[in-house]
Amino acid sequence: MRRPNVITFNTLMNGLCCQGRVVEAVALLDRMVEDGLQPIQITYGTIVDGMCKKGDTVSALNLLRKMEEVNHIKPNVVIYSAIIDGLWKDGRHSDAQNLFIEMQEKKVFPNLFTYNCMITGFCSSGKWIDAEQLLHEMLERKINPNVVTYNALINAFVKEGKFFEAEELYDEMLPRGIIPSRITYNSMIDGFCKHNRLDAAEHMFYVMATKGCSPDVITFNTLIEGYCRAKRVDDGLELLHEMTETGLVANTVTYNTLIHGFCLVGDLNAALDLLQEMISSGVCPNVVTCNTLLDGLCDNGKLKDALKMFKAMQKSNMDIDASHPFNGVEPDVQTYNILISGLINEGKFLEAEELYEEMPLRGIVPDTITYIAQ
C-alpha cells in the first residue's frame, strides 16, 4: 500500500476543515509529523483558516507561533490575514492591530484582503480616522481598493454623521472602475435620509435598479424610515405596498417603522390597522411594536387603551395561546417607563407607584428613565 505523502495529508485536512472538523484536522497534522513528514506553509494555512472560521483565534495564534518557532516556517500573508480577520471578529481589536504591525516588521506585506479586514474592523469599532489612513496607505502602496473597502468606509461615515465624506468616497468609485453594490446604495440612501435629502434618496432608490441592483428589504426599510422621520407616512405606506408588489416580504422592522410614523403624526387608527395587517401577514409583533403603540396611545391621551394593551401583553404570557397577537412578547423596562410616565402625566400617582413596585416582581430592573418618570 502506498504511503500517504504531504499532499495527501493536506487534501484530507482541507476536507475536514471545510466541514468544520478542525479538531480532527489538528489530530491529522500531529499524525503527519509522527510519520516523519514535514508540514508546509499550506498545511498550516488550511488549519489556521479552519480555526479562525470556528472562532478559535487562540488556537490559530498558538499554531502561528509553533509554525515559526518550532518548524521554522515563515507564515505568508494569507495566514496572517486569516488570523487578523478572526481577531477582529472575536473582538480582540488590539491583538489584530499588533499582528498587522508584526507581519510588516517580519517583511510580510498586507494585500487587499488584509487591508479590507483592518479597514472593516476599524470602521466597525468607530475608528473611521484609522480606517481612512489605511485607505491612503493602500493607495500609496499601489494596492487598489475594491467595493468591500469603499462599503466599509461609506457605512462608517454615514453612521458618524459625516455624509459629505461618504459622498466624496461614493463619487470616487466609478472613476476608479469600482461598481457600487447593493450595500453601497443602502448606505447612501440611509445617509440621504438622515440628512433630510429625501429627493436624493428617492433618486438613488430608483436608479439602483437600472444599475442591476434591485432594492432589498433593507433598502425599502431605510427609505420608509426616511419618509416616517419626515412625517411623510403616506409615502412610507405606499412604499410598503410597492415592496410587496415586487415580491419582497415586509418584516417586523418595516411594520414597526410605519407604526411609529403614524403614532408620531397622531394617526392611531392607521397605526392599529397596520398592527392588524402585520399579524394577518404572518409577521409577529415584538416588544418594540408594543412599546411604540403604548407610547403613541399615551402621547395622544389614550391611557386607558394603553393599559388595556399592556394587560393583553401580560395575559398572552400567562395563557398558552399561539393565536394571541402578543403571544410571547414580554414587557421590558421601556414598557413600564412609558406607562409610569403616562400615569403620572394624568395625575394617577398611586397606579404609577403600583406599576413601579411590580417591576422587580417580574424581574425587570428600573433604569434612569424610570426614576426620571417618577
Helices and strands as residue ranges (DSSP letters): H 6-18, H 22-34, H 41-53, H 57-69, H 77-89, H 93-105, H 112-124, H 128-140, H 147-159, H 163-173, G 174-176, H 182-194, H 198-210, H 217-229, H 233-245, H 252-264, H 268-280, H 287-299, H 303-318, H 333-345, H 349-361, H 368-373
